[in-house]
Amino acid sequence: MKRTWIWATLVGAATLSCAAVQKLATGDVDGAVAETQRLKQEAAECAKLRSPLVPIQEEYTLGGAVAARWVKEGGGIHGGQLRSAASSPEARELTLYLNRVGRHLAARSSRPTLEWTFGVLDSPAVNAVSAPAGYVFITCGLLERLENEAQLAGVLAHEIAHVTGRHALTTYATVKSNQCYSALGGGELKGAVRNSAELFRQATRELGGELRLDDAPQLLARLMDDVVEDLTTRGFAHSDEFAADEEALRLVIAAGYRPHEYVALLGRLPDGDQGYRNHPRNAERQTRLNRWLAEQRPRPGEFPEVDPDFGHLPVVPLLKRRCGG
């Protein structure tokens, strides 16, 4: 009976720590069971880290690190930092314009109190990216393809929707939980790995799941590297992309832009190339968005004063279209 319980415990753990394997090798079955039970308890604690609803300070720390990586990989901020005396007046004007449009949209989102930051990446790639805590970037390559401010609003609103939907934080939660499993189940831990294990233990047992990443630069770097790699190689789920598209239309309509301009823009963006390689096909995105817009039309005779096609909303010319001038 005891032997059956022992093996049920060991098999139920799904994986054994190095310490448990060593105890089994020396015939210490009871010790192996105790070690395996410890591993199961700690695995349950790691599972708590899978929630994308992280404390705001943790989100800001991660978001700043991911944003810095996007800036580095995107060729830097066009014209330098917003308040830098070295940046040109034209670059500052473009950045201020982008923030004015972006914050106009973000104020109508479900997370208006985030410290929203918008910038232009000095890259010819056709792309836009975001990071947790309200960082949104558009490349020079995409900016030059836009025909009006409504299209710019659609691009920014799509990235805003990724932030408010916590799509990157869902990826982060998975990465964090997986690293927790590795750190806590590794048996003899040394150096940075041991430090990570202690941080995860503190987070799961003492801080209600919060990781104080400001105090753990090595752990932050590891988490950020894995999050960025996942986002660049796999991207968001298609369901997240479709949800971000629909939320983008809600935001541009609420902000007073004609939503059809964003739908039209999707037809002119590359499929399966550069920053859009992980997106659903643009034709499918357009079909879904046109269906969504049709669903917003009032029934015959209902609200007769309402413009069913949003034709009254303006198509605002872009203040600045090109990064170079």
For each residue, the residues with C-beta under 8 A, 3 or more apart:
1: 4 5
2: 5 6
3: 6 7
4: 1 7 8
5: 1 2 8 9
6: 2 3 9 10 29 33
7: 3 4 10 11
8: 4 5 11 12
9: 5 6 12 13 33 36 37
10: 6 7 13 16 20 32 33 36
11: 7 8 14
12: 8 9 40
13: 9 10 16 20 36 37 39 40
14: 11
15: 39 185
16: 10 13 20 21 24 32 36 39
17: 20 21 35 36 39 185 186 187
18: 21 22 186 187 188
19: 22 23 35 187 188
20: 10 13 16 17 23 24 32 35 36 39
21: 16 17 18 24 25 32
22: 18 19 25 26 187
23: 19 20 26 28 29 31 32 35
24: 16 20 21 27 28 29 32
25: 21 22
26: 22 23
27: 24
28: 23 24 31 32
29: 6 23 24 32 33
30: 33 34
31: 23 28 34 35
32: 10 16 20 21 23 24 28 29 35 36
33: 6 9 10 29 30 36 37
34: 30 31 37 38
35: 17 19 20 23 31 32 38 39
36: 9 10 13 16 17 20 32 33 39 40
37: 9 13 33 34 40 41
38: 34 35 41 42
39: 13 15 16 17 20 35 36 42 43 184 185
40: 12 13 36 37 43 44
41: 37 38 44 45
42: 38 39 45 46 184 185 201 204
43: 39 40 46 47 181 184 185
44: 40 41 47 48
45: 41 42 48 180 184 200 201 204 205
46: 42 43 49 177 180 181 184 200 204
47: 43 44 50 177
48: 44 45 51 204 209
49: 46 173 176 177 180 200 203 204 209 211
50: 47 173 174 176 177
51: 48 54 173 209
52: 166 169 170 172 173
53: 166 169
54: 51 58 59 62 169 172 173 209 210 211
55: 58 59 210
56: 59 60 133
57: 60 61 210 212 214
58: 54 55 61 62 210 211 212 213
59: 54 55 56 62 63 132 133 169
60: 56 57 63 64 115 132 133
61: 57 58 64 65 213 214 220
62: 54 58 59 65 66 131 132 133 169 172 213 220 223 224 227
63: 59 60 66 67 131 132 133 134 135
64: 60 61 67 68 131 133 135
65: 61 62 68 69 213 220 221 224
66: 62 63 69 70 131 132 135 168 224 227 228
67: 63 64 70 71 117 131 135 137
68: 64 65 71 72
69: 65 66 72 73 224 228
70: 66 67 73 74 121 129 131 135 137 228
71: 67 68 74 76 77 119 121 137
72: 68 69 76
73: 69 70
74: 70 71 121 122 123 125 127 129 137 139
75: 121 122 123
76: 71 72 80 121 122
77: 71 80 81 82 95 119 120 121 122
78: 91 94 95 119 120 121 122 140 323
79: 87 88 90 91 92 94 95 120 122 323
80: 76 77 84 86 87 91
81: 77 84 87
82: 77 87 92 95 96 99 119
83:
84: 80 81 87
85:
86: 80
87: 79 80 81 82 84 91 92 95
88: 79 91 92
89: 92 93
90: 79 93 94 320 325
91: 78 79 80 87 88 94 95 120 323
92: 79 82 87 88 89 95 96
93: 89 90 96 97 319 320
94: 78 79 90 91 97 98 120 320 323
95: 77 78 79 82 87 91 92 98 99 118 119 120
96: 82 92 93 99 100
97: 93 94 100 101 319 320
98: 94 95 101 102 118 119 120 138 152 156
99: 82 95 96 102 103 116 117 118
100: 96 97 103 104
101: 97 98 104 105 118 149 152 153 156
102: 98 99 105 106 116 118 136 156 160
103: 99 100 106 107 116 118
104: 100 101 107 108 153 255
105: 101 102 108 109 153 156 157 160 251 252 255
106: 102 103 109 111 112 114 116 134 160
107: 103 104 112
108: 104 105 112 251 254 255
109: 105 106 112 160 161 164 247 251
110: 164
111: 106 114 134 163 164
112: 106 107 108 109
113:
114: 106 111 133 134 163
115: 60 133 134
116: 99 102 103 106 134 136 160
117: 67 99 134 135 136
118: 95 98 99 101 102 103 136 137 138 156
119: 71 77 78 82 95 98 135 136 137 138
120: 77 78 79 91 94 95 98 137 138 139 140 143 323
121: 70 71 74 75 76 77 78 127 129 137 138 139 140
122: 74 75 76 77 78 79 140 323
123: 74 75 127 139 140 141
124: 139 140 141
125: 74 139 141 142 274 275
126: 139 141 142 145 269 270 273 274 275 276
127: 74 121 123 138 139 141 142 274 275 276
128: 136 137 138 139 142 155 156 158 159 275
129: 70 74 121 136 137 159 275
130: 135 136 137 159 160 162 163 168
131: 62 63 64 66 67 70 135 163 168
132: 59 60 62 63 66 135 163 166 168 169 172
133: 56 59 60 62 63 64 114 115 163
134: 63 106 111 114 115 116 117 163
135: 63 64 66 67 70 117 119 130 131 132 163
136: 102 116 117 118 119 128 129 130 156 159 160 163
137: 67 70 71 74 118 119 120 121 128 129 130 159
138: 98 118 119 120 121 127 128 142 143 152 155 156 159
139: 74 120 121 123 124 125 126 127 128 142 143 275
140: 78 120 121 122 123 124 143 144 322 323
141: 123 124 125 126 127 144 145 274
142: 125 126 127 128 138 139 145 146 155 269 275
143: 120 138 139 140 146 152 321 322 323
144: 140 141 321 322 323
145: 126 141 142 265 268 269
146: 142 143 151 152 155 265 318 321
147: 151 261 265 318
148: 151 152 261 315 316 317 318
149: 101 152 153 257 315 316 317 318 319
150: 153 154 252 257 258 259 261 262 313 314 315 316
151: 146 147 148 154 155 261 262 264 265
152: 98 101 138 143 146 148 149 155 156 318
153: 101 104 105 149 150 156 157 251 252 255 257 262
154: 150 151 157 158 248 249 252 257 259 261 262 263 265
155: 128 138 142 146 151 152 158 159 262 265
156: 98 101 102 105 118 128 136 138 152 153 159 160
157: 105 153 154 160 161 247 248 249 251 252 255 262
158: 128 154 155 161 162 244 245 247 248 262
159: 128 129 130 136 137 138 155 156 162 163 244
160: 102 105 106 109 116 130 136 156 157 163 164 247 248 251
161: 109 157 158 164 165 243 244 245 247 248 251
162: 130 158 159 165 167 168 236 240 244
163: 111 114 130 131 132 133 134 135 136 159 160 166 167 168
164: 109 110 111 160 161 247
165: 161 162 240 243 244 247
166: 52 53 132 163 169 170
167: 162 163 170 171 236 237 240 244
168: 66 130 131 132 162 163 171 172 227 231 236
169: 52 53 54 59 62 132 166 172 173
170: 52 166 167 173 174 240
171: 167 168 174 175 227 230 231 236
172: 52 54 62 132 168 169 175 176 223 227
173: 49 50 51 52 54 169 170 176 177
174: 50 170 171 177 178 230
175: 171 172 178 179 223 226 227 230
176: 49 50 172 173 179 180 211 223
177: 46 47 49 50 173 174 180 181
178: 174 175 181 182
179: 175 176 182 183 196 200 222 223 226
180: 45 46 49 176 177 183 184 200 204
181: 43 46 177 178 184 185
182: 178 179 185 186
183: 179 180 186 189 193 196 197 200
184: 39 42 43 45 46 180 181 197 200 201
185: 15 17 39 42 43 181 182
186: 17 18 182 183 189 193 197
187: 17 18 19 22
188: 18 19
189: 183 186 193 194 197
190: 193 194
191: 194 195
192: 195 196 218 219
193: 183 186 189 190 196 197
194: 189 190 191 197 198
195: 191 192 198 199 216 218 219
196: 179 183 192 193 199 200 216 218 219 222
197: 183 184 186 189 193 194 200 201
198: 194 195 201 202
199: 195 196 202 203 211 212 216 219
200: 45 46 49 179 180 183 184 196 197 203 204 211
201: 42 45 184 197 198 204 205 206
202: 198 199 205 206 207
203: 49 199 200 206 207 209 210 211 212
204: 42 45 46 48 49 180 200 201 207 209
205: 45 201 202
206: 201 202 203
207: 202 203 204 210 211 212
208:
209: 48 49 51 54 203 204
210: 54 55 57 58 203 207
211: 49 54 58 176 199 200 203 207 216 219
212: 57 58 199 203 207 215 216
213: 58 61 62 65 216 219 220 223
214: 57 61 220
215: 212
216: 195 196 199 211 212 213 219 220
217: 220 221
218: 192 195 196 221 222
219: 192 195 196 199 211 213 216 222 223
220: 61 62 65 213 214 216 217 223 224
221: 65 217 218 224 225
222: 179 196 218 219 225 226
223: 62 172 175 176 179 213 219 220 226 227
224: 62 65 66 69 220 221 227 228
225: 221 222 228 229
226: 175 179 222 223 229 230
227: 62 66 168 171 172 175 223 224 230 231
228: 66 69 70 224 225 231 232
229: 225 226 232 233
230: 171 174 175 226 227 233 234
231: 168 171 227 228 234 235 236
232: 228 229 235
233: 229 230
234: 230 231 278
235: 231 232 241 277 278 279
236: 162 167 168 171 231 240 241 244 278
237: 167 240 241
238: 241 242 279 280
239: 242 243
240: 162 165 167 170 236 237 243 244
241: 235 236 237 238 244 245 279 280 285
242: 238 239 245 246 280 285 288
243: 161 165 239 240 246 247
244: 158 159 161 162 165 167 236 240 241 247 248
245: 158 161 241 242 248 249 285 288 289
246: 242 243 249 250 288 289 292
247: 109 157 158 160 161 164 165 243 244 250 251
248: 154 157 158 160 161 244 245 251 252 262
249: 154 157 245 246 252 253 259 262 263 289 292 293
250: 246 247 253 254
251: 105 108 109 153 157 160 161 247 248 254 255
252: 105 150 153 154 157 248 249 255 257 258 259 262
253: 249 250 256 257 259 310 313
254: 108 250 251
255: 104 105 108 153 157 251 252
256: 253 313 314
257: 149 150 153 154 252 253 261 313 314 315 316
258: 150 252 261 310 311 313 314 315
259: 150 154 249 252 253 262 263 289 293 310 313
260: 263 264 293 309 310
261: 147 148 150 151 154 257 258 264 265 315
262: 150 151 153 154 155 157 158 248 249 252 259 265 266 289
263: 154 249 259 260 266 267 286 289 290 293
264: 151 260 261 267 268
265: 145 146 147 151 154 155 261 262 268 269
266: 262 263 269 282 285 286 289
267: 263 264 282 283 286
268: 145 264 265
269: 126 142 145 265 266 276 282
270: 126 273 274 276
271: 276 279 281 282 283
272: 276 277 281
273: 126 270 276 277
274: 125 126 127 141 270 277
275: 125 126 127 128 129 139 142
276: 126 127 269 270 271 272 273 279 282
277: 235 272 273 274
278: 234 235 236
279: 235 238 241 271 276 282 285
280: 238 241 242 284 285
281: 271 272 284 285
282: 266 267 269 271 276 279 285 286
283: 267 271 286 287
284: 280 281 287 288
285: 241 242 245 266 279 280 281 282 288 289
286: 263 266 267 282 283 289 290
287: 283 284 290 291
288: 242 245 246 284 285 291 292
289: 245 246 249 259 262 263 266 285 286 292 293
290: 263 286 287 293 294
291: 287 288 294 295
292: 246 249 288 289 295 296
293: 249 259 260 263 289 290 296 297 310
294: 290 291 297
295: 291 292
296: 292 293 308
297: 293 294 308 309
298: 302 303 306 308
299: 302
300:
301: 304
302: 298 299
303: 298 306
304: 301
305:
306: 298 303
307: 310 311 312
308: 296 297 298
309: 260 297
310: 253 258 259 260 293 307 313
311: 258 307
312: 307
313: 150 253 256 257 258 259 310
314: 150 256 257 258
315: 148 149 150 257 258 261
316: 148 149 150 257
317: 148 149
318: 146 147 148 149 152 321
319: 93 97 149
320: 90 93 94 97 325
321: 143 144 146 318
322: 140 143 144 325
323: 78 79 91 94 120 122 140 143 144
324:
325: 90 320 322
